[in-house]
Amino acid sequence: MPSYAAFIGHQPHLSMAELSASLPDFRIERILGGAVVIFSAGEILDEAFLRRLGGTIVIAKAFESAPTDWSTLPRLLVHETQTVKGKVTYSLRTHGLPPSTVSKLYRECKNALKKSGRPARYVGSEGKPAPSLVLHKEGLIGGKHGCEFVIASGKEFLWMGKTVAAQDIEAYAKRDVRKPVRDTSVGLLPPKLAQILLNFGVWLVKGQQSQNRNSQFVIRNSLTVWDPFCGTGVIPMECLLRGWTALASDLSLKAVNGCTKNLDWLRKEEKIFKKDVESAVWKQDARKPFESKKKPDVIVTETNLGPALTGRPSQKSTATMRAENERLQEEFLRAVAQTLPGVPLVVTWPVWYNRKEQVRLEHVWSVVDELGYRSTLPPGIESDRENRLSLLYRRPDQFVGREIVLLQARRR
């Protein structure tokens, strides 16, 4: 199977879980410094694949004939860019190499191209690789104007390849910052995290299919996803971009209106027509029975994480917020189990960081068990906390993190 290197985001455990969920034959070969994952996969990975991922920044594919040392890179660069017309643009992305070696490589690559009669320039710097935005702008992904080579080095280990996909930062910024409605009072779900949650949802649906081999359920290219805490519609927007039917509801009429405006804006911007991709937005308390006639294949949602905090909460306020949230989560799960039995869920629960400790929900786990759900994680992925199958998402400066829980109905 082809070997790949993934330069992953600031939540490496979550990024690896997403890759495992997205690739049925995903096999980790090596992890370098929590920043690079070397893995094998049976399918060819490209830009289309990376556009569906939220936790991976760059994907590179190993050279078919593995070089024995980095000194062969200049000759490889000349060979790989021989079809480029005019000036060759190149970049290097390295991990584990000393700065002096990287600096030497840049010079030797440029000299090799010059000797072959090719004018050249490099993007990025000797200390930092080119941002993904530059890779797209300079035509280095498809090879039109050049390429980016990747070297990942570790103890008695060397991996070399060429970048085949990089995140489109402009596209993320557009739908995150430039959408018509943003509500900072209830917290903001990053589009990249929404993508990760949806990829977990696909994996759960496939798992549900394998449990019901005798049923008529068939995994389709187009899923139907319900987000019962839709807010301004980050998850439904990502559904439409993938061609999936988006069902969105919220208790807040303000949120419903904001979600509707954002979906209409996205349809216009990306030319996603209602006749091709369906969506529905309505006002509903998530603790009440499901109301839509169209049933979802999976529920993917950022549940209520409690009030937005500007500082670390006290132990007393944390206890109050947890008690209130426990009740909400229990009532929501009971409503889903009653009206949508067998439908898997990907949910986020709040994790509070008060002045003394990290506080998570506890009672809801007994409710999960009582209702016949089981928590699970993609193959090869361990929980970040012992005896608790879940994943944590949190930036260092946040007072409320997210516990990501994947729930599947037990076979009856």
C-alpha positions in Angstrom: 0.0 0.0 0.0 1.2 3.6 -0.7 2.9 5.4 2.2 1.8 8.9 3.2 2.8 11.6 5.6 0.2 13.8 7.2 1.1 17.1 8.8 -1.7 17.3 11.4 -3.3 20.1 13.4 -3.0 21.4 16.9 -5.1 18.5 18.2 -3.0 15.5 17.0 -5.0 12.8 18.8 -8.2 14.0 17.1 -6.5 14.3 13.7 -5.4 10.7 13.9 -8.9 9.5 14.9 -10.3 11.3 11.9 -7.8 9.7 9.6 -8.6 6.3 11.1 -12.4 6.9 10.7 -12.0 8.1 7.1 -9.7 5.3 5.8 -10.8 1.7 6.4 -7.3 0.3 5.9 -5.5 3.1 7.7 -2.3 1.9 9.4 0.0 4.1 11.4 3.7 3.4 10.7 5.2 6.1 12.8 4.3 9.3 14.7 7.0 12.1 14.7 6.8 14.6 17.5 3.0 14.7 17.5 3.1 16.8 14.3 3.6 14.2 11.5 1.9 10.9 11.0 3.5 8.4 8.6 0.8 5.9 7.5 -0.2 3.5 4.8 -3.6 3.5 3.0 -5.0 1.4 0.1 -6.6 4.2 -1.8 -5.0 7.2 -3.6 -5.2 10.3 -1.5 -5.6 13.7 -3.2 -7.0 17.2 -2.8 -10.6 15.9 -2.9 -9.9 13.6 0.0 -8.2 16.4 2.0 -11.1 18.8 1.5 -13.2 16.5 3.6 -10.8 16.4 6.5 -10.6 19.0 9.2 -7.6 17.9 11.2 -4.9 17.5 8.5 -3.0 20.4 7.0 -0.8 18.7 4.4 -0.6 15.2 2.9 2.5 14.0 1.1 2.9 10.7 -0.8 6.2 8.8 -0.6 8.3 8.4 -3.7 7.8 5.0 -5.3 11.5 4.2 -5.1 12.5 5.3 -1.6 15.6 7.4 -1.5 18.3 6.3 0.9 19.3 9.7 2.0 18.3 13.4 1.6 21.3 14.2 -0.6 19.5 12.6 -3.6 16.7 15.2 -3.3 18.2 17.8 -5.8 18.4 15.2 -8.6 14.8 14.1 -7.8 13.6 17.7 -8.0 15.1 18.1 -11.5 13.4 14.9 -12.6 10.0 15.8 -11.1 9.9 19.2 -12.6 11.1 18.4 -16.1 7.7 19.1 -17.6 7.3 22.5 -16.0 7.3 25.3 -18.5 9.4 28.3 -17.6 10.7 29.1 -14.1 10.4 26.2 -11.6 9.0 27.0 -8.2 9.8 24.7 -5.4 9.4 24.3 -1.6 10.7 22.1 1.1 8.7 20.8 4.1 10.9 19.1 6.7 10.6 17.5 10.1 13.5 16.4 12.2 16.3 17.9 10.1 18.7 20.5 11.6 18.4 24.0 10.2 21.9 23.8 8.7 20.8 20.8 6.7 17.6 22.4 5.4 19.6 25.5 4.4 22.1 23.4 2.5 19.2 21.5 0.8 17.6 24.7 -0.5 20.9 25.8 -2.0 21.7 22.5 -3.6 18.2 22.2 -5.1 18.5 25.6 -6.7 22.0 24.8 -8.0 20.8 21.5 -9.5 18.0 23.2 -11.3 20.4 25.9 -12.5 22.8 23.4 -13.9 20.0 21.7 -15.8 19.2 25.1 -17.5 16.1 25.8 -15.4 15.6 29.1 -13.7 14.1 28.5 -10.2 12.9 30.2 -7.0 11.7 28.7 -3.8 8.8 29.7 -1.5 8.8 29.5 2.2 11.9 29.9 4.2 14.8 27.8 5.5 13.2 27.9 8.9 9.5 27.5 8.0 7.7 25.8 5.1 5.4 27.7 2.8 1.9 28.1 4.1 -0.7 25.9 2.3 -2.3 29.1 0.8 1.0 29.7 -1.0 1.2 26.1 -2.2 -2.1 26.6 -4.0 -1.4 30.1 -5.2 2.0 29.1 -6.7 0.7 26.0 -8.4 2.8 23.5 -6.4 0.0 21.0 -5.6 -0.9 19.9 -9.1 2.7 20.3 -10.4 1.9 23.0 -12.9 4.7 25.4 -11.8 6.7 23.1 -9.5 6.3 21.0 -6.4 7.0 20.7 -2.7 9.2 17.9 -1.4 8.8 16.5 2.1 11.4 15.0 4.3 10.5 13.5 7.7 13.4 12.2 9.8 13.6 10.4 13.1 15.9 8.1 15.0 17.2 5.7 12.3 14.2 6.7 10.1 13.9 8.7 6.9 10.8 9.3 4.8 10.8 11.3 1.6 7.9 12.2 -0.7 6.0 15.0 -2.5 3.1 17.0 -1.3 -0.2 16.0 -3.0 -2.8 18.0 -1.0 -2.9 21.0 1.3 -5.8 22.7 3.2 -7.6 25.6 1.4 -7.3 28.2 4.2 -9.2 30.8 2.1 -12.2 28.5 1.8 -12.3 28.0 5.5 -12.0 31.7 6.2 -14.8 32.5 3.8 -17.4 30.3 5.4 -16.2 30.9 8.9 -15.7 34.7 9.0 -17.5 36.0 6.0 -20.9 34.2 6.3 -23.7 36.6 7.1 -24.5 35.5 10.6 -22.1 34.8 13.4 -23.1 34.6 17.1 -20.1 34.8 19.5 -22.4 34.8 22.5 -23.0 31.1 22.3 -19.5 30.0 21.2 -18.2 29.3 17.8 -17.8 25.8 16.3 -14.9 25.8 13.9 -15.7 24.5 10.4 -12.7 22.1 10.7 -14.1 20.6 13.9 -17.5 20.3 12.2 -15.8 18.3 9.4 -14.1 16.0 11.9 -17.5 15.4 13.7 -19.1 14.6 10.3 -16.4 12.1 9.4 -17.0 10.3 12.7 -20.7 10.3 11.7 -19.9 8.5 8.4 -17.8 6.0 10.2 -20.7 5.3 12.7 -23.2 4.8 9.9 -20.9 2.3 8.2 -20.5 0.5 11.5 -24.3 0.5 11.9 -24.6 -1.1 8.4 -22.2 -3.9 9.3 -24.4 -4.7 12.4 -27.5 -4.9 10.2 -26.3 -7.0 7.3 -29.8 -8.5 6.8 -31.5 -5.0 6.7 -32.2 -3.0 3.6 -30.0 -0.1 4.9 -27.3 0.8 2.4 -24.5 3.3 2.9 -24.9 6.0 0.3 -22.8 8.8 -1.1 -25.5 11.2 0.2 -26.3 10.9 3.9 -29.0 12.7 5.9 -27.7 14.4 9.0 -29.7 16.0 11.8 -28.2 18.7 13.9 -30.6 19.4 16.8 -28.5 22.2 18.3 -27.7 23.9 15.0 -26.9 27.4 16.1 -25.9 29.4 13.1 -25.5 26.3 11.0 -21.8 25.3 10.9 -22.5 21.6 10.7 -25.4 21.9 8.2 -23.2 24.1 6.0 -20.5 21.4 5.9 -23.2 18.9 5.0 -24.3 20.9 2.0 -20.7 21.2 0.8 -20.5 17.4 0.8 -23.9 17.0 -1.0 -25.6 15.6 2.1 -29.2 16.4 3.2 -29.0 18.7 6.2 -31.7 18.7 8.8 -31.2 21.5 11.3 -33.2 22.6 14.3 -32.8 24.7 17.5 -34.8 26.0 20.4 -33.8 29.5 19.6 -35.7 31.3 16.9 -32.7 33.6 16.5 -30.5 30.6 15.8 -33.0 29.2 13.3 -33.1 32.4 11.4 -29.3 32.7 11.4 -28.9 29.1 10.2 -31.4 29.7 7.4 -29.6 32.9 6.2 -26.2 31.1 6.3 -27.4 28.1 4.3 -29.1 30.4 1.7 -25.8 32.4 1.4 -23.7 29.2 1.0 -26.1 27.8 -1.7 -25.7 31.1 -3.6 -21.9 31.3 -3.2 -21.2 27.6 -4.0 -24.1 27.1 -6.4 -25.6 24.3 -4.4 -29.2 24.0 -5.6 -32.1 22.8 -3.5 -33.1 20.3 -6.2 -29.7 18.6 -5.9 -29.1 18.9 -2.1 -32.0 19.1 0.4 -32.1 21.0 3.7 -34.7 21.9 6.3 -34.4 24.3 9.3 -37.0 24.5 12.0 -37.6 25.5 15.6 -37.6 22.6 18.0 -36.6 21.8 21.6 -34.0 19.0 21.2 -35.5 17.4 24.4 -38.8 16.8 22.5 -39.6 14.0 20.0 -38.1 14.4 16.5 -40.5 16.3 14.3 -39.4 15.9 10.7 -40.9 13.4 8.3 -37.4 12.7 6.8 -35.4 10.5 9.1 -31.7 11.1 9.6 -29.0 8.4 9.1 -26.9 10.0 11.9 -27.1 12.8 14.4 -24.1 15.1 14.5 -24.3 18.0 16.8 -22.5 20.4 19.1 -24.8 20.2 22.1 -25.3 23.1 24.6 -21.9 23.8 26.2 -23.3 26.2 28.8 -22.7 29.9 29.1 -19.8 31.6 27.4 -17.0 32.2 30.0 -14.5 35.0 30.2 -12.5 33.5 33.1 -12.1 30.3 35.0 -15.3 29.3 36.8 -15.5 28.7 40.5 -16.1 25.2 41.8 -19.6 26.2 42.9 -20.6 27.6 39.5 -19.0 24.6 37.8 -21.2 22.3 39.9 -24.3 24.3 39.0 -23.5 24.3 35.2 -22.7 20.6 35.3 -26.0 19.7 37.0 -28.0 21.8 34.5 -26.2 20.3 31.5 -26.6 16.7 32.8 -30.3 17.2 32.8 -30.3 18.6 29.3 -28.2 15.8 27.9 -30.3 13.1 29.6 -33.6 14.5 28.3 -32.1 14.9 24.8 -30.8 11.3 24.7 -34.1 9.9 26.0 -36.1 11.8 23.2 -33.7 10.5 20.5 -33.8 6.9 21.8 -37.6 7.0 21.8 -38.2 8.5 18.4 -35.1 7.6 16.4 -34.1 4.2 17.7 -30.9 2.8 16.2 -29.7 6.1 14.8 -26.1 6.8 15.9 -24.9 10.1 17.4 -21.8 12.2 17.4 -22.1 14.7 20.2 -20.0 17.2 22.1 -20.3 17.6 25.9 -18.8 20.5 27.9 -15.6 20.1 29.9 -15.0 22.9 32.4 -11.6 24.1 33.6 -12.1 25.8 36.9 -9.5 27.1 39.3 -8.6 23.6 40.6 -9.5 20.9 38.2 -11.0 19.6 34.9 -14.7 18.8 35.3 -16.7 16.6 32.9 -20.2 15.2 32.8 -20.6 11.9 34.8 -24.3 11.0 35.2 -25.0 11.0 31.5 -22.8 7.9 31.0 -25.3 5.8 33.1 -28.1 7.2 30.8 -26.1 6.2 27.7 -25.9 2.6 29.1 -29.5 2.5 30.2 -30.8 3.6 26.7 -28.8 0.9 25.0 -26.0 3.0 23.4 -22.4 2.2 23.5 -19.5 4.6 23.1 -16.9 3.8 20.6 -13.7 5.1 18.8 -12.2 4.5 15.4 -9.8 1.5 15.1 -6.4 2.0 16.7 -7.4 5.1 18.6 -7.3 5.2 22.4 -9.3 7.5 24.6 -7.5 10.5 26.2 -8.9 9.4 29.6 -8.8 5.9 31.1 -12.1 4.1 31.3 -13.9 6.7 29.2 -14.3 6.3 25.5 -14.2 9.8 24.2 -11.9 12.4 22.7 -11.0 15.9 24.0 -10.9 19.1 21.9 -9.6 22.2 23.7 -7.4 25.1 22.9 -5.0 26.1 25.7 -6.7 29.4 26.5 -10.3 28.0 26.6 -12.2 27.6 29.9 -14.7 25.2 28.3 -13.5 22.3 26.2 -15.4 19.8 24.2 -15.7 16.1 25.0 -16.5 14.3 21.7 -18.5 11.2 22.2 -19.5 8.7 19.4 -22.6 6.7 20.3 -23.9 3.6 18.5 -27.0 1.6 19.3 -26.2 -1.8 20.6 -27.4 -4.8 18.5 -30.6 -6.0 19.9 
